[in-house]
Amino acid sequence: MKAWGRIVALSVFALLLASCATTGQKFADSQSAAQGPAKLDPALGRIYFYRTMLLGAAVQPEVKVNGEVVGRAVPNGYFYVDRKPGTYVVSTNTEVERTLSLTLEPGQIRYVKLNLGMGFFVGHVYPELIDPAVAEKEMADTRAVTP
């Protein structure tokens, strides 16, 4: 019975930790006409990163773009980066490194979902390029996180 108590306590702690990390504005609210997201420079492109599930809340690896850390894979959170047009490699690393290559055009917005897969010891967070219409629906209740 003591083991179950520890499991429950750790689960509650992980959920509290995840909810504290995602206290920013909801994505749906940030897209409203009154608020609006930060204006995108037409010479740049934007990459949104988001994670929807709370499962594996303690697994929050760094997210890198071309080797530069741009944020963390926080459950129920999103963030974005603006970059010059070109080809980029998005990577995450838990037990193994997972990568995604994408091309960014001027004024283009891309959406990268940070999914959780099963690993030997911890879950793997892997990036996946998502269609904008699908991504915006999935992101509606996610909250902005500080990269």
Secondary structure, DSSP 4 states (H G I P E B T S, - for coil): -HHHHHHHHHHHHHHHHHHHH--S-BHHHHTSTTT-PPPPPTTSEEEEEEE---TTTT---EEEETTEEEEE--TTEEEEEEE-SEEEEEEEESSSEEEEEEEE-TT-EEEEEEEEE--SSSPEEEEEEE-HHHHHHHHTT-EE---
